[in-house]
Amino acid sequence: MTILTGSMIAGIVTIIILIVIKVPSVVREVADPVPLPAVITLPDGSEASNFTQGPDWYAVVTTDDRILIFNRDDGSLRQEITIRKRK
């Protein structure tokens, strides 16, 4: 066995060991989703069309072309964005 063969085998074994050690922690991070809010109170006359969320916020897209972004902690409205359609 040459030095090159031995170093390549050692490198492949090292890469496999690192993958085996790292992958379970990555899978755990992906498997722990951010919990959904229990209740979302929309402004009067708004109807939800879509929903998305981040670590400290969640957003609702309404049928009247608005995006409402709420704080996750207290459910208060953080920002309202009106969607304009291109002509």
CYANA upper distance limits for C-alpha pairs under 8 A (distance plus 0.5 A):
  1 MET  CA      5 THR  CA      6.84
  1 MET  CA      6 GLY  CA      7.34
  2 THR  CA      6 GLY  CA      6.86
  3 ILE  CA      7 SER  CA      6.61
  4 LEU  CA      8 MET  CA      6.63
  5 THR  CA      9 ILE  CA      6.70
  6 GLY  CA     10 ALA  CA      6.69
  7 SER  CA     11 GLY  CA      6.56
  8 MET  CA     12 ILE  CA      6.70
  9 ILE  CA     13 VAL  CA      6.67
 10 ALA  CA     14 THR  CA      6.62
 11 GLY  CA     15 ILE  CA      6.72
 12 ILE  CA     16 ILE  CA      6.69
 13 VAL  CA     17 ILE  CA      6.66
 14 THR  CA     18 LEU  CA      6.69
 15 ILE  CA     19 ILE  CA      6.70
 16 ILE  CA     20 VAL  CA      6.68
 17 ILE  CA     21 ILE  CA      6.68
 18 LEU  CA     22 LYS  CA      6.49
 19 ILE  CA     23 VAL  CA      6.25
 20 VAL  CA     24 PRO  CA      7.81
 21 ILE  CA     25 SER  CA      8.33
 22 LYS  CA     26 VAL  CA      7.10
 23 VAL  CA     27 VAL  CA      6.67
 24 PRO  CA     28 ARG  CA      6.67
 25 SER  CA     29 GLU  CA      6.82
 26 VAL  CA     30 VAL  CA      6.90
 27 VAL  CA     31 ALA  CA      6.54
 28 ARG  CA     32 ASP  CA      6.91
 34 VAL  CA     54 GLY  CA      8.07
 34 VAL  CA     55 PRO  CA      7.06
 37 PRO  CA     72 ARG  CA      7.91
 40 ILE  CA     75 GLY  CA      7.79
 41 THR  CA     75 GLY  CA      8.49
 42 LEU  CA     46 SER  CA      6.62
 42 LEU  CA     47 GLU  CA      8.11
 46 SER  CA     62 THR  CA      6.71
 46 SER  CA     63 THR  CA      7.70
 46 SER  CA     64 ASP  CA      7.69
 47 GLU  CA     62 THR  CA      5.86
 47 GLU  CA     63 THR  CA      6.23
 47 GLU  CA     64 ASP  CA      8.18
 48 ALA  CA     60 VAL  CA      6.75
 48 ALA  CA     61 VAL  CA      6.46
 48 ALA  CA     62 THR  CA      4.96
 48 ALA  CA     63 THR  CA      6.67
 49 SER  CA     60 VAL  CA      7.72
 49 SER  CA     61 VAL  CA      5.95
 49 SER  CA     62 THR  CA      5.49
 49 SER  CA     63 THR  CA      5.98
 50 ASN  CA     60 VAL  CA      6.22
 50 ASN  CA     61 VAL  CA      5.45
 50 ASN  CA     62 THR  CA      7.46
 51 PHE  CA     58 TYR  CA      7.95
 51 PHE  CA     59 ALA  CA      6.24
 51 PHE  CA     60 VAL  CA      5.10
 51 PHE  CA     61 VAL  CA      6.77
 52 THR  CA     58 TYR  CA      6.31
 52 THR  CA     59 ALA  CA      5.82
 52 THR  CA     60 VAL  CA      7.15
 53 GLN  CA     57 TRP  CA      6.37
 53 GLN  CA     58 TYR  CA      4.41
 53 GLN  CA     59 ALA  CA      6.41
 54 GLY  CA     58 TYR  CA      6.37
 55 PRO  CA     72 ARG  CA      8.42
 56 ASP  CA     71 ASN  CA      6.80
 56 ASP  CA     72 ARG  CA      5.63
 56 ASP  CA     73 ASP  CA      7.67
 57 TRP  CA     69 ILE  CA      7.27
 57 TRP  CA     70 PHE  CA      6.06
 57 TRP  CA     71 ASN  CA      5.20
 57 TRP  CA     72 ARG  CA      5.18
 58 TYR  CA     69 ILE  CA      6.32
 58 TYR  CA     70 PHE  CA      5.95
 58 TYR  CA     71 ASN  CA      7.26
 58 TYR  CA     72 ARG  CA      6.91
 59 ALA  CA     67 ILE  CA      7.09
 59 ALA  CA     68 LEU  CA      5.92
 59 ALA  CA     69 ILE  CA      4.79
 59 ALA  CA     70 PHE  CA      6.58
 60 VAL  CA     67 ILE  CA      6.23
 60 VAL  CA     68 LEU  CA      5.72
 60 VAL  CA     69 ILE  CA      7.10
 61 VAL  CA     65 ASP  CA      7.42
 61 VAL  CA     66 ARG  CA      6.25
 61 VAL  CA     67 ILE  CA      4.99
 61 VAL  CA     68 LEU  CA      6.86
 62 THR  CA     66 ARG  CA      5.87
 62 THR  CA     67 ILE  CA      6.90
 62 THR  CA     68 LEU  CA      8.23
 65 ASP  CA     82 THR  CA      6.70
 65 ASP  CA     83 ILE  CA      5.72
 65 ASP  CA     84 ARG  CA      8.08
 66 ARG  CA     80 GLU  CA      7.35
 66 ARG  CA     81 ILE  CA      6.05
 66 ARG  CA     82 THR  CA      4.99
 66 ARG  CA     83 ILE  CA      6.09
 67 ILE  CA     80 GLU  CA      6.24
 67 ILE  CA     81 ILE  CA      5.49
 67 ILE  CA     82 THR  CA      6.93
 67 ILE  CA     83 ILE  CA      7.90
 68 LEU  CA     77 LEU  CA      7.45
 68 LEU  CA     78 ARG  CA      8.23
 68 LEU  CA     79 GLN  CA      6.58
 68 LEU  CA     80 GLU  CA      5.20
 68 LEU  CA     81 ILE  CA      7.03
 69 ILE  CA     77 LEU  CA      6.50
 69 ILE  CA     78 ARG  CA      5.95
 69 ILE  CA     79 GLN  CA      5.60
 69 ILE  CA     80 GLU  CA      6.75
 70 PHE  CA     75 GLY  CA      6.11
 70 PHE  CA     76 SER  CA      5.94
 70 PHE  CA     77 LEU  CA      4.90
 70 PHE  CA     78 ARG  CA      5.46
 70 PHE  CA     79 GLN  CA      7.49
 71 ASN  CA     75 GLY  CA      5.58
 71 ASN  CA     76 SER  CA      5.97
 71 ASN  CA     77 LEU  CA      6.95
 71 ASN  CA     78 ARG  CA      6.46
 72 ARG  CA     76 SER  CA      8.42
